[in-house]
Amino acid sequence: MRSKDAKIAASLFLLLGLISPAVVSGLVDFSQGLIEHVHKRFGAEGPRRLTQMQIAINKIKATAGKDFAKNAARSSDGLVEMPVLRQVNDFYNRVPYFSDQEHWGVNDYWATPVEFIASWGGDCEDYAIAKYMTLKDLGIPAERLRITYVRATRIGETHMVLAYYPTPASEPWILDNLVDEIQPGSARSDLVPVYSFNDEDLWLASGNTRKGGASTVRLWKELIEKMEKEKRM
């Protein structure tokens, strides 16, 4: 998301509501109805891109092995998860960047992973959301993932990344569409955290945690509703 600090402040105000759990399963189990919908909305390239996504994610899942989720849950140093984090990060970072105004014709739009890939474009929220949803689908515990708003001082704009915490107290690893390499938070001095959230909690930059979830956050609520609708097609 490339915008001014006022936009982050408004989003933070909304996120101080409750964040409802979002359970997403079978992320790349696309129904025929969904494929037809994507074809109608995005043209013939849309379904082909979803096929590429399906192949890529299923390959990552197969390479990780059937015990990946169990092994990841037991891991506390990130070594088990890192190959999967890298592959997911690399896959989505191939998608071209467009502002929401350029791509969707609105100031702020949170795309589902299907919309992001089928339209072949998006902004920083879309990269972070797609990585978050995919890693959860692959078996990464949601409590280790935080969608994180930051001020990106190098580009002088607000931004969104995905942070991965091997343990609650450990330093996070940052998955960013601006930098392909996954780096520890300490190496990203250009990112100043504002707040972060996942399905269950909201964290302020001060470290304070607010329990609950984001059913009252309009864009998050709309995103989850869109994903549920896609599953029913």
Secondary structure, 3 states (H helix, E strand, C coil): CCCCHHHHHHHHHHHCCCECCCCCCCCCCCCHHHHHHHHHHHCCHHHHHHHHHHHHHHHHHHHHCCCHHHHHHHCCCCCCCHHHHHHHHHHHHCCCECCHHHHHCCCCCCCCHHHHHHHCCECHHHHHHHHHHHHHHHCCCHHHEEEEEEEECCCCEEEEEEEECCCCCCCCEEECCCCCCCEEHHHCCCEEEEEEECCCEEEECCCCEEECCECCCHHHHHHHHHHHHHHHC
